[in-house]
Amino acid sequence: MSKITIIGAGITGITTAYTLNKLGYEVTVIDKNRNPAMETSFANGCQLSACNAEVWNSKATLLKGLRWIGKRNAPLLLNPSISWHKYSWLIAFVRNIPNHERNSIEATRLSIEARAHLFEMAEEENIQFDLERRGILHIYYNKKSFEKALESNRLLQQGGLERYPVTEAEARAIEPALTSSLYAGLYTPSDSTGDIHKFTTGLAKACARRGVQFEMDSIVKGIRRDHSSGSYLLSIDHYDGSHQKTIETEKIVVCAGNGSRKIAKMLGDNINLYPVKGYSISVPLEDQQSQVAAPKVSLLDEDSKIVSSYLSDRLRVAGTAEFNGYNKDIRADRIQPLIDWTRKLFPEISTRNVIPWCGLRPMTPSMMPHVCAGSKEGVFYNTGHGHLGWTLAPVTAHIVSRLLEPKLN
């Protein structure tokens, strides 16, 4: 089998490396960080959620975004500063509204397929990642929001998802820790949660055991084609400039998240990705009272667009979408709604040692991952998974393998 280099060691890059290694490829992974899964794959909402597969391209999303302009603690925040990258992406986003139904159904189908691949990887390599297979419960506080959700639910069901409405009493039976009054809920028993960082680092160790080579702390500075051999030569620099190296490879898979746009330009391709910032807090469950009060079933509060996931010794609470370029500052006014939500719904959980985090989701205007061959022979892309990176990465890794090995499919 030929040599293949994967650029990016997040969830997408590592699942791709593992999948291609099992096919017999000689795999090298390059990443600018010291360790795998140190950016958007570090501390997300942790939901493996086919129930969240509906794409955001809709008139309802646009109207909400307009209503939220100027509200610093709004679930969706747009920095109005002039940026061609941002506004050209938003224009393309609007143009994808007619594809809302088709893309939502396809994203649901892919999310369901991804589960089997992820669980197979975890079982084969004995990866422990705080997996909870208790389902995901969406909660609603009024009839209007619930009925809108029922309309969206029909799309997910067309994609093959088992998801059904529950009364307030049934929602409390599913998750007894709920204390606030509700109108109703939607429950997806087949969805699950788990720590993306633990899974990705565990799978990276499995890759290393299987012979995958890692070039960490390394930045790709240039890529050129050796026309005599047909190989690609990647020039990489150590992050501190202490040394340089050239890697020769026959094929390249770009899995670099938001960095994929820059790498694509080196390869003569243009990918329209925008970094949409999301925030999370990790709430340590340090005492028995907090442990008892913590919801064990993963929740999504539709009004506030906040999710929670139980991770053994901590509760992960995440949400918000912020269009603010590549800015990675952790803003107190964006973290506070997550803390307030935790205190309001679960007042017995201690929030004295909350750990804040933010990450930049790489999003395409269609909200569908960019998984395809590049314009040059031997170049492939697996990036742009947006808010579904943790959910979709195992299946898009297999799609890449099908692109590389069409005769096997």
N, C-alpha and C positions, 0 to 999 in steps of 0.2 A: 504493500500500500504506500501511497505517497505521503510526503510531509505536508502538514497543514498547520498554519499559525492562526490562533484566535486572539484578537485584540479585545481585551476586557475580561476581568475576573469577578464580575458580579454574578447574580443568579443566572443570567442568560448565557454568559461566557462559560461558566463552570458546567452547567447542564449540557451545553454544546460540546465542550471538551470531553466530558464523560461519555456522551453518546457516540462521538466519532472515534474515541479511543476503543470502544467496544467493537467498532466495525473494523478495527485494525490499523487505523491511521496513526502515523507518528506525529503526535500533537505537541505543540508548544503554545503556552499562554503568556501573553504580555499584559502587564498592568502597571499603571503609574503609582499605585499604592504599595505599601510594604506587605499587606496581607489581602486576601480575597474578601469581597463583600464589605468594603469599607465606605461605600458611598450610599446610593439609594437602596442597596440591599442590606443595610445595617440595622435600621430600627423602624421599619414601616408598620402598617396596621396589622400585619400578620395574618390577614384573612386569605384563605384559599377559596375564592368566592366566585363560583359561577353565577351566583345570585346578583353580583354587581357587574355583570358583563354588558349591561345596556350602555351603549356609547353615549357621550354627552351631547352630540350634535342634534339639538332640537330647539324649537322656538321657545319652549318653556325655560331651557337653560339660559338662553339669551335674555329673556325677560327678567329672570331672577338676577342675572349679572348686572343688568341695568339698574334694578332696584337697589342693589347692594353697593353701587358706586358711592364712595365717600364714607362708607362704614368700615372702620379699621378692623373690627372684629367679625366681619361678614365671612360666611363659609367660602365665598369666592371673592378674591380681591384682584383688581387690575390696576397696576401702576400705569397711569395715563401718559407717562413720558413718551416722547416720540422715539420709535424704534422700527426700522423697516422690517427686521426679522419678526418682531412681535406682531405687527399689524398685517403683514403679508400672511403670516400663519393664521391669524384670526379670520382673514378674508377667506382663506382656503377652508377653514373650519366651517364657516357659514355655508360655503358651497357644498359641503358634505351633508347638510341637513336632509336632502332627499334620499341619502343612503342610510338613514338612521335605522330603519327597520331591518334591512338586509344585513347590515354590519352587526347589529345587536344579536340577531339570530346566529350568525356565524361565530361571533365571539363567545356566545353561550356554548355552542357545539364544541369549539376548541377547548374551552375551560373544562368541560366534562371529560373530554379525551385526555387532557393533561393530568388529571388525578391519577389515572392508572400508571402513567409513566413515573410520576413523582413517588408514589407509594412503592413501586417496584424498585426504584433506585434506593430509597431509604431502607427497605427490607434487605436487599442484596448486600448493601454496605453497612448495615447495622448502625444507621445514623439516628441519634437521639436529638430531637429538636422541639421538645415540648408540644408534640402533636396532640390536639384535642379534636376528636371526631364526634362532636356534639351538635353539629349543625350551626346555622347562622339565623338569628331572629331579627327581622326588621320591625321596628316599632313606630307607631303612628299615633298622634294625639287628637286628630279630628277626622271627621268623615270625608272631607274634601281631599286631603292628602292621601288618605287610604284608597279612595276610589280612583285617583290618578295612578296610584301604584298598581292597582288591579289591571289597569290598561297596559302598563308596561310589563306586567307579569305574563300577559298572554304572549309577548314576544319571547320571553325566556322559556316558556313552555313549548313554543314552536321549535326552539333550539334543543329540546329534549330534557329540560330540567324539571325535576319534581319539586314544586314549590307551591305551598297552599296557604290560604288565609286562616288565621286563628283569632278567636275572640280574646278579650282582655283576660278572662279567667284562664283560658288555654295558654296564653302567653306567660302568665305567672306560673302556671304549672311547668312549663318548659324551663323557665328561669325564675325560681323562687326569690332570688335576690332583688328583683325589681320592686321598687317601693312607690314610685310616682304613678299617678293615674294615667291610663292609656285609653285609646279608642279601640285599637285592634292591632294585629301584626300579620306578617307574612313569614313563614318558616320554611327553611331549606334544610332538611335533615341530612342530606348527602354532602354538604359543604363542611369545611373544617378550618382549623387554624394551626399555626406553628411558627416557631422562631426562624425567620428567613436567614438570619446571620448564622445561627447554629447549623442549619441545613447546608448552606452554601460552603461554609468552612469545612464541615464534615465531608461533603462530596469532593471538595478540593483535595483533602487528605487522601481520599480514596483514589482520585485521579493520580496523585503523586505515587501512591503505592503501585498503581498500574503502569507507571512509566511516563506519564505526562510530564513534560519539562515546564518549569515556571521561570519567567523573567520578570520578577517583581521590582518595584521601585524604578521602573524603566519607562521612558517616554519615547514614543515613536516620532522621530524627527523628519523622516523621509521614506518614501517607498519608490523603488524604480524597478523596471523590468529588465532582466538580462535576456536579450533576444536570442542569444546563441543557445542558451539552455532552456529558455522559456520560464525560468524561475523568477520569483520576486525577491528583491533584496531589501530588507527592512533595516534602516539605520536607527538604532535606539541609543539613547543617552541615559545613564544613571541619573536619578533625580537631582543629585547634588553636583553633577558635572564631573565626577571623579573618573569616570571611564565611559568609553563608547564601545559599541558592538554592532556587527552586522549579522542578521539572521537570513539565511537562504531558505525559501519555502516554495512549494509548488502551488499551494492554494492559501487563500486568506479568508477568514470569516470575521467580519466586523461586528462585535458585540459590545461596543464601548459606551453604551448609553448616550448621554448628551455629547460625549466626545466623538461619537460616530460621524457627526456632521463634518468635523474637521478632517477626520481620516478619509471620509468619502471624497472630499475635494482633492486629496492627494492621489486618489485613484481615478479622478476624472468624473466622479458622480456627484449628484446633488440630492441631498436628503432634507426634507423639510421637517425638522424636529424642533420643538420648543421645550425648554425646561420649566415645568410647572411645579412650583414648590409645595411640598406638603409638610406638615408638622406632626410630631408625636410626643407623648410623654410616657415614660416608664415609671409606674408607681410601685415601689417595693411593698410587698405584703409582709411587713416585718413583725406583725403581732397576730395573735389568734383572732382578734376581733376583725382585723382587716381581711384575713383569710376567709373567715366565715361570710363576711359581707360582700366579697368580690363575686361578680357574675361569672359562672363557669361556662355558660353558653355565650358565644360571640354575638355581640349586638351591633346593629346599625340604626342610629337615630336619624330618621329621614328628615326631620325638621332642621336639625343642626348639622347634618352630614358628618356626624362623628361616629367612629367605630370603637369597639373595645374587644380585646382578646386576652384570655387568661393564659398566662405562661408560667404555670407552676408556682414560682415565688414572686411574681410581679404581674401587674395588670398593664397592658399596653393600650393606650387611648390615643387615637389619631384622627386627623381630619384636616380640612381646609385645602383650598387650591389658590395659589398666589402666582400671578403673572408678573414677575419682577426680574426677568432676565436670569443671569447666572449668580445672582446674589444669594449667598448662603448664610446670611446673618440670622440668628435666632431672635425673633422679636417677642418681647414680653407680652405685647397686646395680642399676638396671635396664639401664644401658649396659654394665656389666661382662660380663654373659653374652654379649653380642654380640661383644665383644673376645675373650673366652675361646674362643668357638666358632671365630672366625677363626684364632686361634693354634693351636687343637687340630687343625683340619682342614687348615689351610694354613700350617704353621709357617715357611715361607720368606718369607711376606709380612710386611713391616715394618709394625708398628702404632704406631710412635712419634709419628705426627702425626694420630691419629684425630680426626674432626670429628663430635661428637654432635648429635642433633636429636630433637625429638619433635613429633608432630602429633595433632590430635583428629579421629578419624574420625566423621562424623555418621551414626549408625546408627538404623534403625527396628527395632522389636521383631521384625518378620518377616524382617529382613536383606535385604529387597527395597527398591529405590529408590522414593521417593514421587514419582511422575510422574503428574500428573492436573490437572484443572481445579479451581479453588477454588470456594468457595460463591458468590462474586460474579462477575458477568459480566466477562470480560476478564482474569481472574486465573488464573495457572497455576503449578504447582510442578514443579521438577526438582531433587530434593535427597535426602539420606539414603542415599547410595550405599555407605556403610560402607567395608569393606576392598576394594571393587571399583570405587572411583571412577575410577581411571585406566583400568580395563578397560571399564567400561560407559558412561562419559560420551558417547562419540561416538554410540552408538545411542539413548540416552535423549534426546539433542538432537533426533534425527530423530522420536522419538515425540512430543515437544512440537510439532514442525512439523506432524505429522499431526493433533494436537488443534486446532491453529490453522487448518489448511487441510484439513478432512475431505473436501472435494470433489475434492482432488488425489490422494486415496488410494483 
